[in-house]
Amino acid sequence: IASACLVYARQIRIGYSYVPVACVGAVFTDPEFRGRGLAGRLITDIIGYAAKRRDGLLLLDGVNGLYDRFGFVSVHNWTQFTLQIDEILNGPTADMPIRQATVVDAADLQARYFHHFGAYTGSFLRTSALQRHHLRAGNPYSKVFIAYAADGRSRGHMKHHTLQHGSSSEVTADDPE
């Protein structure tokens, strides 16, 4: 493989509606083949793919400015918080134990996602199938951890990326504890 990328067909919330969107990431060209326009041809093909699917939006994740020559602009500023994930996972947990989520937790985590993020423009529609996919055994990309209160109800969760040490794309907490 000389050049490749990932394309995810998703739906993103804009106002009160969900719009079909193609999410593109992990655009890569082997160093031996760089400078030959391969990544550019991939992007051109993806634009055609998104048009055929009638996607309302094409989201590209990568180096800022990388896609400018194709007419794309940066429109999203990341909001970042710095948390010590190891301290959260290994620190004192008081009466709130933390465990890794399994497929059994899919409905609860899907409900948590919609409760905390679902009303916001830019949130993605999360189907039950997608939630189960995120939690499947052996998922090499992320692990989801859930914090529980004494009454057994989930009170927070964190999606920890195993390929990006110390990184989490999703964190919820029902209260400061």
HELIX and SHEET records of a PDB file:
HELIX    1   1 PRO A   31  PHE A   33  5                                   3    
HELIX    2   2 LEU A   38  ARG A   53  1                                  16    
HELIX    3   3 ASP A   68  PHE A   70  5                                   3    
HELIX    4   4 ILE A   85  ASN A   90  1                                   6    
HELIX    5   5 VAL A  103  ASP A  105  5                                   3    
HELIX    6   6 ALA A  106  HIS A  116  1                                  11    
HELIX    7   7 SER A  128  LEU A  135  1                                   8    
SHEET    1   A 3 SER A   3  ILE A  14  0                                        
SHEET    2   A 3 SER A  17  THR A  29 -1                                        
SHEET    3   A 3 LEU A  57  LEU A  60  1                                        
SHEET    1   B 4 ILE A  98  GLN A 100  0                                        
SHEET    2   B 4 SER A 142  TYR A 148 -1                                        
SHEET    3   B 4 SER A 154  HIS A 161 -1                                        
SHEET    4   B 4 SER A 167  ALA A 173 -1                                        
END                                                                             
